[in-house]
């Protein structure tokens, strides 16, 4: 499941009508930035400070101190989940839209122009480029919280004090950002001009991720959710990194490194199910059996879906490779000069669509000239 971003903002010599669809799409980052600045400016004014802080600051502080002032005891502030987090998710969704546009315009679009990729390769490049940054940031962020909270080597801390174990600032902000990122995928369908036949896959990914994270966050399973998300994001980062590598690897020199990702995927799913079972079935006791069974079934159901999708992709890739191998064997048995090798076809597929049409026209011209030249030579010999 993955979202497929579009080409980024396209510039044209003719300015579109004001507030038209094309105008909003081209300038959506600037429009959203101005909207977000309203909350920032409101935070600076005394009359609107209390209202703007609902959207920007983190609430539901349970440490007994005002987070706007320094803690006199030098201890960190602790938070729980609550209804005000919905306002924070809305504001940080705007920030995610802005950051998405910045990364697309100032990094991915500039790199793709130098690569001269085809439409299919360009779509994969934009998709994996966006996700690599998000998954890398989320993994490092989650791992930092895990180390700070000393969960490594002390698994019992995942369920100690449940459900009254509050979160530190970075822990709470991690979940707010995760919810905002998955929510921002929905307006990106319009901003990035995603095709209608690809909407359902993106909507399922966005709503599924948002629902699972929100359920764990508001039901008090923040610690185990943090660990499981960190494992998942590490695996997804490796997956999209290999996709980017495949785009640049025109000679297919690093195809066998895919086995590394396969091993990481299996180990990640196994570790996820073991940790979830230990925490939800054995660790957490002061919770209803229905809630515990629901969370455990959700985690195992998601892992089962990911494993099924993984096996389906492996089998499909094997069928495609075997079909290509059989085609190459048949070509060797009856060689034709106009036939192309696998590497040549891959190099041509990486070209833009216009260059592919030019190359095809050149091959067709050569094949039509060859028989004509053969007939001419026979006539000369006959004379």
matplotlib code that plots the C-alpha trace (Angstrom):
import matplotlib.pyplot as plt

x = [0.0, 1.5, 0.6, 1.8, 2.7, 2.4, 4.9, 5.0, 3.9, 4.1, 4.9, 3.5, 3.8, 0.1, -1.2, -4.4, -7.5, -7.5, -8.8, -9.3, -8.4, -5.1, -4.3, -4.9, -2.9, 0.1, 0.1, -1.3, 1.9, 1.8, -2.0, -1.6, 1.5, -0.5, -3.3, -0.8, 0.7, -2.6, -2.2, 1.4, 0.6, -2.3, 0.0, 2.0, -1.0, -2.3, -5.9, -5.7, -2.9, -5.2, -7.1, -4.1, -2.2, -4.9, -3.8, 0.0, 1.0, 0.6, -2.1, -3.3, -0.2, -0.2, 3.1, 1.6, 3.6, 2.8, 4.6, 4.9, 7.3, 10.5, 10.0, 11.5, 12.5, 14.3, 12.1, 10.5, 6.8, 4.4, 1.3, -1.7, -4.1, -7.3, -9.7, -7.5, -5.0, -7.4, -6.7, -3.0, -3.3, -5.2, -2.4, 0.4, -1.4, -1.0, 2.7, 3.0, 1.4, 3.9, 6.9, 5.6, 5.5, 9.0, 10.6, 8.9, 9.8, 13.2, 14.6, 12.8, 11.8, 15.3, 16.8, 14.2, 14.9, 18.5, 17.6, 15.2, 13.0, 9.9, 6.4, 6.3, 9.8, 9.1, 6.0, 8.0, 10.8, 8.4, 6.6, 9.7, 11.5, 8.7, 8.4, 12.1, 12.4, 9.3, 10.2, 13.8, 12.8, 10.1, 12.5, 15.2, 12.7, 11.1, 14.5, 15.6, 12.5, 13.1, 16.7, 15.7, 12.9, 15.2, 12.9, 15.8, 16.8, 13.8, 10.7, 8.6, 8.5, 6.2, 3.3, 4.3, 1.7, -0.8, -3.0, -1.7, 1.8, 2.1, 4.2, 7.2, 7.0, 8.8, 6.7, 3.5, 4.7, 5.7, 2.1, 0.7, 3.0, 2.2, -1.6, -1.0, 1.1, -1.5, -4.2, -2.4, -2.4, -6.1, -5.8, -2.6, -4.8, -6.1, -2.9, -0.8, -3.4, -3.4, -5.3, -8.8, -8.0, -5.2, -7.4, -8.7, -5.2, -4.1, -7.3, -6.9, -3.3, -4.1, -7.3, -5.8, -2.7, -4.6, -7.1, -4.5, -2.3, -5.2, -6.7, -3.4, -2.8, -6.2, -6.6, -3.4, -1.1, 1.4, 4.5, 4.0, 2.7, 5.9, 8.1, 6.1, 5.9, 9.7, 10.2, 7.7, 9.2, 12.7, 11.5, 9.6, 12.6, 14.7, 12.0, 11.7, 15.5, 15.7, 13.1, 15.1, 18.2, 16.4, 15.6, 19.2, 20.6, 20.1, 22.6, 20.8, 24.0, 22.3, 19.3, 20.6, 20.7, 16.9, 17.5, 18.6, 15.3, 13.5, 15.4, 14.7, 11.0, 10.6, 12.6, 10.6, 7.2, 8.3, 9.6, 6.4, 4.2, 6.3, 6.4, 2.7, 1.9, 4.1, 2.8, -0.9, -1.5, 1.0, 2.1, -1.1, -3.5, -5.6, -7.6, -10.7, -10.3, -12.3, -10.0, -6.8, -8.2, -9.2, -5.7, -4.0, -6.2, -5.6, -1.8, -1.8, -4.3, -2.1, 1.0, -0.9, -2.0, 1.6, 3.0, 0.4, 1.2, 4.9, 4.5, 2.3, 4.9, 7.7, 5.8, 4.8, 8.4, 9.5, 6.8, 7.9, 11.6, 10.9, 8.8, 11.7, 14.1, 12.0, 11.7, 15.5, 15.9, 13.5, 15.3, 18.6, 17.1, 15.8, 17.9, 16.6, 18.8, 16.0, 15.4, 16.8, 18.4, 16.9, 19.4, 18.8, 15.0, 15.6, 17.8, 15.2, 12.3, 14.2, 14.1, 11.4, 8.4, 9.5, 12.9, 11.3, 9.2, 12.3, 14.3, 11.4, 11.1, 14.9, 14.7, 11.7, 13.6, 16.6, 14.5, 12.7, 16.0, 17.7, 15.4, 15.4, 19.2, 19.2, 16.9, 19.1, 22.2, 20.5, 19.6, 23.2, 24.5, 21.9, 23.1]
y = [0.0, 3.2, 6.7, 7.8, 11.5, 13.4, 15.5, 18.4, 22.0, 22.6, 26.1, 27.5, 30.7, 31.3, 32.0, 30.1, 32.0, 33.1, 30.4, 27.9, 24.2, 24.7, 27.8, 26.0, 23.0, 25.1, 27.3, 25.0, 25.1, 28.9, 28.9, 26.4, 28.3, 31.5, 29.6, 28.1, 31.5, 32.7, 30.3, 31.3, 35.1, 34.4, 32.8, 36.0, 38.2, 38.3, 38.5, 35.3, 33.5, 31.1, 30.1, 29.6, 27.6, 24.9, 24.1, 24.6, 23.5, 20.1, 19.7, 17.3, 17.9, 15.8, 16.7, 19.4, 22.3, 24.8, 23.7, 27.3, 27.9, 26.2, 23.3, 24.3, 20.8, 20.2, 17.2, 16.5, 17.3, 14.3, 14.2, 11.9, 11.8, 13.8, 15.6, 18.7, 16.5, 16.7, 20.4, 19.8, 17.0, 19.5, 22.1, 19.7, 18.2, 21.7, 21.5, 18.0, 19.4, 22.2, 19.9, 17.5, 20.3, 21.6, 18.2, 17.5, 20.9, 21.6, 18.0, 15.3, 17.4, 18.7, 15.2, 13.7, 16.3, 15.2, 11.5, 11.8, 9.0, 7.6, 8.2, 4.9, 5.4, 9.0, 8.0, 5.3, 7.8, 10.4, 7.8, 6.2, 9.5, 10.9, 7.7, 7.3, 10.7, 10.1, 6.5, 7.5, 10.4, 8.4, 5.5, 7.8, 9.7, 6.5, 4.9, 8.0, 7.9, 4.2, 4.8, 7.7, 5.8, 2.7, 0.2, -1.7, -4.5, -3.8, -5.1, -4.9, -1.1, -1.5, -2.5, -1.1, 1.2, 0.6, 2.5, 5.4, 5.7, 9.2, 10.3, 12.6, 15.6, 13.8, 10.7, 12.6, 14.8, 11.6, 10.3, 13.7, 13.9, 10.3, 11.0, 14.3, 12.6, 9.9, 12.5, 14.7, 11.9, 12.6, 16.2, 15.2, 13.1, 16.4, 18.5, 15.9, 15.0, 11.3, 9.2, 8.1, 4.4, 4.9, 6.7, 3.6, 2.3, 5.6, 6.1, 2.6, 3.3, 6.7, 5.7, 2.3, 3.9, 6.7, 4.4, 1.9, 4.6, 6.6, 3.5, 2.6, 6.2, 7.0, 3.6, 4.0, 1.6, 4.3, 2.5, -0.8, 1.2, 3.3, 0.2, -1.6, 1.5, 2.0, -1.6, -1.2, 2.0, 0.6, -2.3, 0.2, 2.4, -0.5, -1.4, 2.0, 2.5, -0.7, 0.7, 3.8, 1.7, -0.3, 2.9, 3.9, 0.4, 0.2, -2.7, -4.7, -5.2, -5.0, -7.3, -9.9, -7.4, -7.8, -10.9, -8.6, -6.9, -10.2, -11.4, -8.0, -8.2, -11.7, -10.9, -7.6, -9.4, -12.1, -9.6, -7.5, -10.5, -11.7, -8.3, -7.7, -11.1, -10.7, -7.2, -7.6, -11.1, -11.6, -8.1, -6.1, -7.5, -4.7, -4.3, -5.9, -9.1, -7.7, -4.6, -6.8, -9.3, -6.6, -5.0, -8.4, -9.4, -6.1, -6.4, -10.1, -9.3, -6.5, -8.7, -11.5, -9.0, -7.7, -11.2, -12.3, -9.2, -9.9, -13.5, -12.5, -10.0, -12.5, -15.1, -12.6, -11.4, -15.0, -15.7, -12.5, -13.5, -17.0, -15.7, -13.4, -16.3, -18.5, -15.6, -15.2, -18.9, -18.8, -15.8, -17.7, -20.7, -18.4, -15.3, -12.2, -9.1, -6.7, -8.3, -6.6, -8.0, -7.6, -4.8, -2.9, -3.0, -1.8, 1.1, 2.1, 1.9, 4.4, 7.0, 9.6, 8.7, 10.8, 9.2, 5.8, 6.6, 7.9, 4.7, 2.5, 4.5, 4.1, 0.4, 0.1, 2.2, -0.1, -3.2, -1.8, -0.8, -4.2, -6.2, -3.5, -3.5, -7.3, -7.2, -4.6, -6.6, -9.7, -7.6, -6.4, -9.9, -11.1, -8.4]
z = [0.0, -1.0, -2.1, -5.5, -5.6, -8.8, -10.7, -8.3, -9.1, -12.9, -14.1, -17.3, -19.3, -19.0, -15.5, -14.6, -13.5, -9.9, -7.5, -10.3, -9.9, -11.7, -9.7, -6.3, -7.4, -8.6, -5.5, -2.8, -0.7, -0.6, 0.2, 3.0, 4.4, 4.6, 6.4, 8.9, 9.5, 10.8, 13.8, 14.3, 14.3, 16.6, 19.0, 19.2, 20.0, 23.6, 22.5, 20.4, 22.2, 24.1, 21.0, 18.7, 21.3, 21.2, 17.6, 18.0, 21.6, 23.1, 25.8, 28.5, 30.6, 33.8, 35.3, 37.5, 35.8, 33.1, 29.9, 28.8, 31.7, 32.8, 35.2, 38.5, 39.4, 36.0, 35.3, 31.9, 31.3, 30.9, 28.8, 28.1, 25.1, 24.9, 22.6, 22.2, 20.3, 17.3, 17.0, 17.0, 14.4, 12.1, 12.4, 11.9, 8.9, 7.3, 8.1, 6.5, 3.3, 3.2, 3.8, 1.1, -1.4, -0.4, -0.7, -4.1, -5.7, -4.3, -4.2, -6.1, -9.1, -9.6, -9.4, -11.7, -14.4, -14.5, -14.7, -17.7, -16.4, -18.1, -16.6, -14.8, -13.4, -12.4, -10.5, -8.6, -7.9, -6.5, -4.4, -2.9, -2.5, -0.3, 1.8, 2.3, 4.0, 6.1, 7.2, 7.9, 10.0, 11.9, 12.5, 13.9, 16.0, 17.4, 18.1, 20.0, 22.2, 22.8, 23.9, 26.1, 27.8, 28.2, 26.6, 25.2, 27.6, 29.8, 28.0, 31.1, 30.8, 27.8, 30.2, 33.6, 35.0, 32.2, 31.4, 33.5, 32.0, 30.5, 27.6, 27.4, 25.0, 22.1, 22.6, 22.3, 19.4, 17.6, 17.5, 16.6, 13.6, 12.6, 12.6, 10.7, 8.0, 7.3, 7.3, 4.8, 2.2, 1.5, 0.2, -1.6, -3.9, -5.3, -5.0, -6.8, -9.5, -8.6, -11.1, -10.1, -10.5, -7.9, -5.3, -3.6, -2.8, -1.4, 0.7, 2.2, 3.1, 4.7, 6.6, 7.7, 9.1, 10.7, 12.3, 13.7, 15.2, 16.6, 18.2, 19.9, 20.9, 22.5, 24.2, 26.1, 24.1, 23.2, 24.4, 22.5, 19.5, 19.5, 19.4, 16.7, 14.5, 14.8, 13.6, 10.8, 9.6, 9.5, 7.3, 5.0, 4.7, 3.5, 1.0, -0.6, -0.5, -2.7, -5.0, -5.5, -6.0, -8.7, -10.6, -10.7, -11.2, -15.0, -15.3, -12.6, -10.5, -7.1, -7.8, -5.4, -2.5, -2.5, -0.4, 2.4, 2.4, 2.4, 5.5, 7.3, 6.4, 7.9, 11.0, 11.5, 11.2, 13.6, 16.2, 15.9, 16.6, 19.5, 21.2, 20.7, 22.1, 25.1, 25.9, 25.2, 26.3, 29.2, 30.2, 30.4, 32.9, 34.2, 31.0, 29.7, 27.7, 24.8, 24.4, 24.7, 22.2, 19.8, 19.8, 19.5, 16.6, 14.9, 15.1, 13.9, 11.2, 9.8, 10.0, 8.1, 5.4, 5.0, 4.8, 2.3, 0.1, 0.4, -0.7, -3.6, -4.8, -4.5, -6.5, -9.1, -9.6, -10.0, -12.6, -14.5, -14.3, -15.5, -18.4, -19.4, -19.1, -21.4, -23.9, -23.9, -24.5, -27.4, -28.9, -28.7, -30.5, -33.3, -33.2, -34.9, -35.4, -34.5, -31.1, -28.0, -25.0, -21.5, -20.5, -23.7, -23.1, -19.5, -20.7, -23.2, -20.7, -18.5, -21.3, -21.6, -23.7, -26.7, -26.7, -26.6, -29.7, -31.5, -30.7, -31.9, -35.1, -35.7, -35.2, -37.6, -40.2, -40.0, -40.3, -43.4, -45.1, -44.6, -46.9, -49.5, -49.6, -49.9, -53.0, -54.7, -54.2, -55.8, -58.9, -59.3, -59.1, -61.7, -64.1]

ax = plt.figure().add_subplot(projection="3d")
ax.plot(x, y, z, "-o")
ax.set_aspect("equal")
plt.show()
